[in-house]
């Protein structure tokens, strides 16, 4: 039987469903949230990096504004999200703050994870929060998202966040304890599947369209989220959170389904970079910078001797040595105009060159793939 072992992962994204946080009266279930906070504190003390994607804002706000969520128009749901998000963030702050853990609120739209420049900005912010041992509390920015341009459920948002931060594991907590061959609420002979290696179209059909009374997602969205995350090298765990201390229960053998990823998040990112067909431009670097890349370091502006092409921040660029041999590819942290200004620049002089305090790297090592140039 597959078993969740937190020791296997360092960076985890935990998605909390509305049905866990909100009771039948539309009120926040603070007792359950405190039990989750106890689990998070235990992992946090073990030097795990944790991000929480939490549903519940619209459900809480609908109760505050006395709205019928199922009959409300988009703008009414957005108003509910605005009212509920304040209370939701405050509840997490209180629960985790009581355990000496600092929280931060992050609201995302699909553009923040799919537009390369905004992707880098969001990832930079989240990465710095994790460096400071802060637990980000993340939700969709429902107050500005349109019906046509939104995630629609926090399972897929959580998968995109896991992809964004190169998480090792995505943990989807809901009112079910894993993936079944059929809806266990309707089919007594449904069988629990503890481990999945490779998601098929048949599995997506098996997931069906089941939904809870409070949340917007069902098993189908969880399998879709698992597909996104596992392709990014992030294992996905679907487990029940409908008990106190759900993470503690998982560590002690509670049932779950683990969708295994092939390879690591870093390997998946590098595979994608190596296969990109459209390259925005190029950076030529000196021998010292080439050696630094081989040693696993980021590319700094001081090592760049020439910039070719026109590209934007977040575009894929080639990296060549002074003999025009392509050493690798990476995501540019600056556009081509800024890169030309910074070529050969020491990090402490970046502000003088640009007129503002910029990023210290030209290409971050997490966004870099090197090619084998031997022979």
C-alpha positions in Angstrom: 0.0 0.0 0.0 1.3 3.4 -1.0 2.1 5.6 2.0 2.7 9.3 2.2 6.1 10.1 3.7 6.8 13.8 4.3 10.5 13.0 4.7 10.7 12.3 0.9 9.8 15.9 0.1 11.2 19.3 1.0 8.8 21.7 -0.7 5.1 20.9 -0.5 2.0 22.7 -1.8 -1.1 21.9 0.4 -4.5 22.5 -1.2 -7.4 22.8 1.3 -10.9 22.4 -0.1 -13.9 24.5 1.0 -15.8 21.4 2.3 -13.1 21.1 5.0 -12.9 24.7 6.0 -16.5 25.7 5.9 -19.3 24.0 7.9 -22.9 23.5 6.8 -23.9 27.0 8.1 -21.2 28.7 5.9 -19.0 29.4 9.0 -15.3 28.9 9.2 -14.4 25.6 11.0 -11.8 27.1 13.2 -11.3 23.9 15.2 -10.3 22.0 12.1 -8.1 24.8 10.9 -6.3 24.7 14.2 -5.6 21.0 13.8 -4.2 21.6 10.3 -2.1 24.4 11.7 -0.7 22.0 14.2 0.3 19.7 11.3 1.9 22.5 9.4 3.8 23.6 12.4 5.2 20.1 12.8 6.4 20.1 9.2 7.7 23.6 9.4 9.8 22.8 12.4 11.3 20.0 10.3 12.6 22.6 7.8 9.9 21.8 5.2 8.9 24.6 2.8 5.2 24.9 2.8 2.6 26.7 0.6 -1.1 26.6 1.2 -3.7 27.0 -1.6 -6.9 27.5 0.3 -10.5 27.6 -1.0 -13.3 29.1 1.1 -13.3 32.9 0.4 -16.4 32.8 -1.7 -18.3 30.5 0.7 -17.4 32.7 3.7 -18.2 35.9 1.8 -21.5 34.6 0.6 -22.5 34.0 4.2 -21.3 37.5 5.2 -23.3 39.1 2.3 -26.2 36.8 2.7 -25.9 35.6 -1.0 -27.1 32.4 -2.5 -23.9 31.2 -4.0 -25.5 28.9 -6.6 -27.8 31.7 -7.9 -25.4 34.6 -7.7 -24.0 36.4 -10.7 -20.3 36.7 -11.4 -20.0 40.2 -9.9 -21.8 39.0 -6.8 -19.5 36.1 -6.4 -16.5 38.5 -6.8 -17.9 40.7 -4.1 -18.3 37.7 -1.9 -14.7 36.7 -2.6 -13.5 40.2 -1.6 -15.4 40.0 1.7 -14.5 36.5 2.5 -10.8 36.7 1.6 -10.1 39.1 4.4 -11.6 36.7 7.0 -9.9 33.7 5.5 -6.5 35.2 5.5 -7.0 36.5 9.0 -8.0 33.0 10.2 -4.8 31.5 8.8 -2.8 34.3 10.3 -4.3 33.6 13.7 -4.0 29.8 13.5 -0.4 29.7 12.3 0.7 32.9 14.2 -0.3 31.1 17.5 2.5 28.6 16.5 5.0 31.4 15.7 4.7 31.0 11.9 4.4 34.1 9.7 1.9 34.0 6.8 1.5 36.0 3.7 -1.4 36.4 1.3 -1.0 35.8 -2.4 -3.8 36.2 -5.0 -3.2 34.8 -8.5 -4.8 34.8 -11.9 -4.0 32.4 -14.7 -1.9 35.1 -16.4 0.4 35.0 -13.3 1.4 31.4 -13.9 1.1 31.2 -17.7 2.6 34.5 -18.8 6.4 34.0 -18.6 7.2 37.5 -17.2 4.5 37.3 -14.6 5.5 33.7 -13.9 9.0 34.8 -13.0 7.7 37.7 -10.8 5.3 35.4 -8.9 8.0 32.7 -8.5 10.5 35.3 -7.3 8.1 36.6 -4.6 7.1 33.1 -3.4 10.7 32.0 -3.4 11.7 34.9 -1.3 8.9 34.3 1.2 10.0 30.7 1.6 13.6 31.9 2.2 12.2 33.9 5.1 10.3 30.8 6.4 7.0 32.4 5.6 4.0 30.2 4.7 2.1 31.8 1.8 -1.7 31.5 1.8 -2.7 31.4 -1.9 -6.1 31.8 -3.6 -7.4 32.7 -7.0 -7.9 36.5 -7.4 -11.6 36.1 -8.0 -12.3 39.8 -7.6 -10.6 40.6 -10.9 -10.7 37.3 -12.8 -13.4 37.1 -15.6 -15.5 34.0 -16.1 -13.6 33.2 -19.3 -10.1 33.7 -17.9 -9.9 31.9 -14.6 -8.8 28.6 -13.1 -12.4 27.7 -12.0 -11.2 25.5 -9.2 -8.3 25.5 -6.7 -7.1 22.0 -7.6 -5.7 23.2 -10.9 -4.5 26.5 -9.3 -2.6 24.4 -6.7 -1.0 22.4 -9.5 0.1 25.6 -11.3 1.6 26.8 -8.0 3.4 23.6 -7.6 4.8 24.0 -11.1 5.6 27.6 -10.4 7.7 26.9 -7.3 9.1 23.6 -8.5 7.5 21.8 -5.5 8.4 18.2 -4.8 4.8 17.3 -3.8 1.3 18.5 -4.2 -1.1 17.4 -1.4 -4.8 17.8 -2.3 -6.9 17.6 0.8 -10.6 17.2 0.3 -13.6 15.0 1.5 -12.4 11.9 -0.3 -9.4 9.7 0.6 -8.1 9.1 -2.9 -8.9 7.9 -6.4 -11.4 5.2 -7.0 -12.4 3.1 -10.0 -15.9 4.8 -9.7 -17.7 7.2 -7.4 -17.7 5.3 -4.0 -20.8 7.3 -3.0 -22.8 5.7 -5.8 -21.0 2.4 -6.4 -20.5 0.0 -3.6 -18.0 -2.0 -5.6 -15.7 1.0 -6.3 -12.1 0.1 -5.6 -9.5 2.4 -4.1 -6.3 2.9 -6.1 -3.4 3.6 -3.8 -0.8 4.4 -6.5 -0.8 5.7 -10.0 2.1 5.9 -12.5 1.0 7.6 -15.6 -2.5 9.2 -16.0 -4.5 8.0 -18.9 -7.6 9.2 -20.7 -9.5 6.3 -19.2 -8.6 7.5 -15.7 -9.9 10.9 -16.5 -13.2 9.4 -17.6 -13.3 7.2 -14.4 -12.9 10.4 -12.3 -16.3 11.5 -13.5 -17.9 14.8 -12.5 -18.7 14.3 -8.8 -19.0 17.5 -6.7 -19.3 18.4 -3.1 -22.0 20.8 -1.8 -19.6 23.5 -0.9 -16.6 23.3 -3.2 -16.4 23.7 -7.0 -14.1 20.8 -7.8 -14.6 17.1 -8.0 -12.3 14.1 -8.6 -12.0 15.0 -12.3 -10.3 18.3 -11.4 -8.0 16.5 -9.0 -6.8 14.1 -11.7 -6.3 17.0 -14.1 -4.3 18.8 -11.4 -2.2 15.6 -10.9 -1.5 15.5 -14.6 -0.2 19.1 -14.6 1.9 18.6 -11.5 3.4 15.2 -12.4 4.4 16.5 -15.8 6.3 19.1 -13.9 8.1 16.5 -11.8 5.9 16.9 -8.7 4.2 13.9 -7.1 0.6 14.5 -6.2 -1.3 13.0 -3.2 -5.1 13.0 -3.0 -6.2 12.4 0.6 -9.1 13.0 2.9 -8.8 16.1 5.2 -12.2 15.4 6.8 -10.5 14.4 10.1 -8.4 16.3 12.7 -4.6 16.4 12.0 -5.0 15.1 8.4 -1.2 15.3 7.7 -0.4 13.5 10.9 -2.9 10.8 9.9 -1.3 10.5 6.5 2.1 10.0 8.0 0.6 7.2 10.1 -0.8 5.3 7.2 -4.2 6.9 6.4 -5.5 5.9 2.9 -4.5 8.1 0.0 -3.7 7.9 -3.7 -0.2 8.9 -4.8 0.3 10.0 -8.4 4.0 9.4 -8.9 6.0 11.9 -10.9 8.7 10.8 -13.3 11.9 12.6 -12.5 12.4 15.7 -10.4 10.9 19.2 -10.9 14.3 20.5 -12.0 14.7 17.8 -14.6 11.2 18.5 -16.0 11.9 22.2 -16.3 15.2 21.5 -18.0 13.6 19.0 -20.4 11.1 21.7 -21.4 13.8 24.3 -21.9 15.9 22.0 -24.1 12.9 21.3 -26.3 11.7 24.9 -26.9 11.7 25.6 -30.6 11.3 29.4 -30.5 14.3 31.2 -29.0 14.2 34.9 -28.4 17.8 35.8 -28.7 21.2 34.9 -27.3 23.9 35.6 -24.7 27.6 35.2 -25.3 29.6 34.6 -22.2 33.2 34.5 -21.2 35.2 31.5 -20.0 34.8 32.3 -16.3 31.0 32.4 -16.6 31.0 29.2 -18.6 32.9 27.5 -15.8 30.5 28.9 -13.2 27.5 27.4 -15.1 29.3 24.0 -15.1 29.7 24.4 -11.4 25.9 24.8 -11.0 25.8 28.6 -10.5 23.6 31.2 -12.1 24.7 33.4 -15.0 25.6 36.9 -13.7 25.7 40.0 -15.9 29.4 40.4 -15.4 30.0 37.2 -17.4 28.0 38.3 -20.5 30.1 39.8 -23.3 27.5 40.1 -26.1 23.7 40.1 -26.5 21.9 39.2 -29.8 18.3 39.4 -30.9 15.3 41.1 -29.3 13.7 39.4 -26.4 11.5 40.0 -23.3 12.0 39.0 -19.8 10.9 35.4 -19.5 11.8 34.5 -23.1 14.1 31.5 -23.8 17.6 32.6 -24.9 20.6 30.6 -26.1 23.9 30.8 -24.1 27.1 30.5 -26.2 30.8 30.8 -25.5 33.2 33.0 -27.5 33.5 30.3 -30.1 29.8 30.4 -30.8 29.3 26.9 -29.3 25.8 26.7 -27.8 26.3 25.7 -24.1 22.7 25.7 -23.1 19.5 27.7 -22.8 17.7 29.6 -20.1 14.9 32.1 -19.3 16.2 35.6 -19.5 15.7 37.7 -16.3 16.1 40.9 -18.3 14.8 42.0 -21.7 17.4 42.5 -24.5 17.7 46.2 -24.1 18.5 45.9 -20.4 20.7 43.0 -21.0 22.9 45.0 -23.4 23.2 47.7 -20.7 24.3 45.2 -18.1 26.7 43.1 -20.2 30.0 42.9 -18.2 28.4 44.7 -15.3 29.4 43.9 -11.7 26.3 43.2 -9.5 26.9 46.2 -7.2 26.7 48.5 -10.3 23.4 47.3 -11.7 21.5 50.1 -10.2 23.8 52.7 -11.7 23.4 51.1 -15.2 19.6 50.7 -15.1 18.5 53.5 -12.7 16.8 51.0 -10.4 17.8 48.1 -8.3 17.5 45.1 -10.6 17.9 41.4 -10.2 21.4 40.1 -9.6 21.3 37.3 -12.2 20.9 37.3 -16.0 19.7 33.7 -16.0 18.9 31.8 -12.8 20.3 28.3 -12.4 16.8 26.9 -11.9 15.9 28.2 -15.4 18.9 26.9 -17.1 19.7 23.7 -19.0 23.3 23.0 -20.2 24.1 20.8 -23.2 26.8 18.2 -23.4 29.4 19.9 -25.6 32.1 17.2 -25.3 33.5 15.8 -28.5 
